[in-house]
Structure formats: structure tokens, C-alpha cells
Amino acid sequence: MKSVLTIAGSDSSGGAGIQADIKTLTMHRVFATSVITAVTAQNTCGVARVEFLSPEMIESQLISVMEDIFPDAVKIGMVGGKENVEILVKMLKKYQPNNIVVDTVMVSTSGKRLLEESAMELYMKELLPLAHVITPNIPEAEVLTGRKIVSEESRKLALREMTDRYSAAVLIKGGHGTENADDWLAVQGNMIRYPGRRVHNPNTHGTGCTLSSAIAANLALGCPLEDSVAKAKEYVTGAIKAGLVMGHGNGPLNHMWYG
């Protein structure tokens, strides 16, 4: 059985982060291991509190996983502070796993900072270049490039800039788009558009975590990146369309709709 390591924060409501990742990986029939970077107190109405784990604890978790159940892919979500980024960079360079998928989690939907400002420079200069594919949404891509993304052409410019800077494939997710919900993937000089269908369901908590984990699962199973993205989008769309209603706010997807 293939295995995927998720490095992310814990979501007490179960809709995003480590919990969403493990559900997604399990539904894709890969074995999920985890390194928890933070514990959050949150529910469908927002994030009340975030506590980052110590760099020493993150390092110990990484060593334990890497030296026993070496992953076929790695998904990285919420990281936390500068020291945590340093540990991740050191460990990834040491163990050199394949198929690293970085979901650029910076700020929660409710506005809670999930990547400390002091960590941004190191995150962009040292961690992102280790990725196989980076999966920012439009606001995150704007932060990473310093440019506004308001049209299809500006998305393409941002993609070119990020692929050049990080030497990784980049998927800009279109959920925040005003023109359409299309996703765009830049890989090896090619740009691929994945038409997006807006699903009329307000419960979309954990969409980014789920998509990046599904991409990692498909990469671990041997699918090419272009196919991994297409399969992951299909899975996420189905999880939204399933229409799960949990909680009183922005509820989670139904990760269990699949298979």
C-alpha cells in the first residue's frame, strides 16, 4: 500500500487540516501518516484559537515517520512560525521525499493568521522551492507574487512568475475568481485549464486541504500530475455536491461520498 504524509494543523471541527487530509487519503486507499504542526480551536463559524507545536516536537514527529513509514508523497498545509519552517526545510532536504504538495495556507477564511508574518520570507525562499507542486488560491497567489489577479491573463502572468521563481508546478485554484471558477496548472512550460463548475453549496470548509491531499494521494498512486489534479478536482466537486450540512456556519465537505 502506498503512503502519504500530511504535515498540517489539527482542526477540532474535523472539516479541514489533518482531519480532512486523513479522510481524503483514506478514501483514496492510501495509508495516511501525519505530523501535526498546530492545534486549533475552531468550528464551522471560525477559528477561536491557534497554538503552534514546538519545532522540537515537529522534528521528532518527522523523524519517527520518515525512518519507519517513508512516504510516497507529502502534503504540507499549515506550518506556523519561522522555526517550524526551518525544521521542515532541514528535514525535507535530509530525507528528500518525492511528490511534495504544498497548500499555501496563510490566513483562515475568518481572517485568523495561520502562517506567522516572520516566517513568510523563509517560507517563500526555502520551503516552496522544495515542492513538486504548489496549490495557492487567488488571494494566496496575490501574496506570493505581489500582483493583483483579476483576469485570465493576470492568472497566467502569476503562474509564469511562480513557476520561474520556485521551479515547481503551480496550480492556481479558481474558487475566488470573479470571471469563473476555472483552475489553471502550469507545469513544464505548459498551461492547462481545468474548467470549474460552481456548485451551489455554501458548505466548503476544508476545500483547499482536501484538494491538495487528493493530489498527493494520486501522485503517490503513480498518476501523472495533470491527471492527479483532474482526479482531485473531481473528488472535491463530488464532496461539495454531496450537500453535507454540519454546524451553523461554513460547514465541511462530505469526504465519504467517494467510492
Secondary structure, 3 states (H helix, E strand, C coil): CCEEEEEEEEECCCCCHHHHHHHHHHHCCCEEEEEEEEEEEEECCEEEEEEECCHHHHHHHHHHHHCCCCCCEEEECCCECHHHHHHHHHHHHHHCCCCEEECCCCECCCCCECECHHHHHHHHHHHHHHCCEECCEHHHHHHHHCCCCCCHHHHHHHHHHHHHHHCCEEEEECCCCCCCCCEEEEECCEEEEECCCCCCCCCCECHHHHHHHHHHHHHHCCCCHHHHHHHHHHHHHHHHHCCCCCCCCCCECCHHHCC
